[in-house]
Amino acid sequence: MKDNGNELRVTILCSTLDRASQNIKEHILKMREWFPVKTVCHEWKEFVSAYSSDGLWLVEINQPNIYQDGIDHKLSSYGFNTRLLIVASKHKSRDKKKILTAHYTGNSGNAELGGQPRKLSYPAPFALKSILLNMQKMSNNTGYEVMMEATHHGPTDVSLPMVYAEIGSTEEQWVDPVAGEIAARAILEMKEEKFPVAVGFGGGHYAKRQTKILFESNITFGHNFSNHQLDNLDIELIREAIEKSHADFVYFDRRAMTSAHKEKITAIIKELGLQLLRESDIMDLQGLPWHIYSYMRKLAERLYPGSRLRITNGFRQIVINLRYLCVEDLTVCRIDEAVFSEAVSVDKKKVIDLLDASDVVYFERDNGTLSCTVICIRGREKTSIDLLIDECIKILKEHYEIKYVPEEMTLYITEERFSPELARELGVPPGPMFAELKKGNSVKAADGRIVEPLMVYTKTTRRITLENNTNLIK
């Protein structure tokens, strides 16, 4: 990014009244070349100094950061053209934790610490993820815990995407050079990558579950509300959080939330048309574009309400290798239902292993049954379905006598079954002797003759005409 006054840059905001902010600032200034900015800000009384570097402004004020409503207009008025605001700040708490945090600003209720009541700022989800990941990597063996916090305090009247990067929780940590260096590097090495965005609900002020998900998946978070904020939320505030976060979906820390809160917020997000994802769903997103994953979830709900998507590694790898995929590149097909159902009935585990080793996405209904409907990559559907049918037939061959006539697309299944009627006719009473015959052992009938298993089994042959691969959706 070129260093000129017309370029929209990232602005790092620091306060002279904040020891942690000053600590971070001092390390930032040491880490790259900066140039003092000569500017006169007569009407901006809080302004102290500014520095410029390639793609960055560092602006220092002599007021608390949390009371800087309208800071975006001041920056713009004095030539600090900005696309993203990162606030270097302290985190203060009674628990005295050695902690490095990042969060967004906003008030779900009263504005006790800056901003406006029931007003939220614009989050910077990709900056939040990058800063937290950087902090996590750099904090090994330092004793510092890295955590995303719930949305809280001001400012709120800022139209720029904004994120706080903080050192906590007491003066000992605020002035710690180790923490200052980590926070500074985390900010300067921030990368803006695109990830699916969630709005989070539930948990404590330190969003432990959400932080874990952020670290372990390819999603990030916009606004996040802790348990004590949930009573304040209504459709207007949740809509604001979703819109300002540019959220793709919603996440609940279910274990931390009451049933009443879950029901209330679920009804609201349903009305707003957003999907609610569980942690397992989020982990399934790995490597998939949001528009593809979202489309498949909606498809699952339409075809089999309440069902779960089962995304195979083969499908995931194809999508990753293709780099770009649109929903028109997906097609919904059926594995021959009769063959599939037969295979499931004799060995469901093997069928699941077969599906998991394939390159399709399949559906598991809410009652645990498997659907013969699968999602394929267009152009590969015949190969994928033919392979699955062949493997289902192999499973059947382990249990039945099978004859396949390809030119007729017909499968003949011959099954041997124990006949209680034949056993009785030969003088074998029900009970233990039946069990021995079923095991393949011969028994002695009441009249002394030996009854072999083959004498009490019958053969039946069923015919299955295979369907052509059926595309359900063009």
CORLINMO-V463303 format. One line per field, one symbol per residue. ss: DSSP state (H for helix, E for strand, - for the rest). A space follows every 10 residues. Layout:
ss->???
//
This chain:
ss->--------EE EEEEE---HH HHHHHHHHHH H---EE---- ------EEEE EEE--EEEEE E---HHH--- HHHHHHH--- -EEEEEEEEE EE------EE EEE--EE--- --------EE -E--HHHHHH HHHHHHHH-- ----EEEEE- ---------- EEEEEEEEE- HHHH--HHHH HHHHHHHH-- -----EEEEE E----E-HHH HHHHHH--EE EEEEE-HHHH HH--HHHHHH HHHHH---EE EE-HHH--HH HHHHHHHHHH HH--EEE-HH HHHH-----H HHHHHHHHHH HHH----EEE E-HHHHHHHH HH----HHHE EEEE--HHHH HHHHHH-HHH HHHHHH---- EEEE-----E EEEEEEE--- HHHHHHHHHH HHHHHHH--- EEEEEHHH-E EEEEEEEE-H HHHHH----- -HHHHHHH-- --EE-----E E-HHHHEEEE EEEEE----E EEE-
//
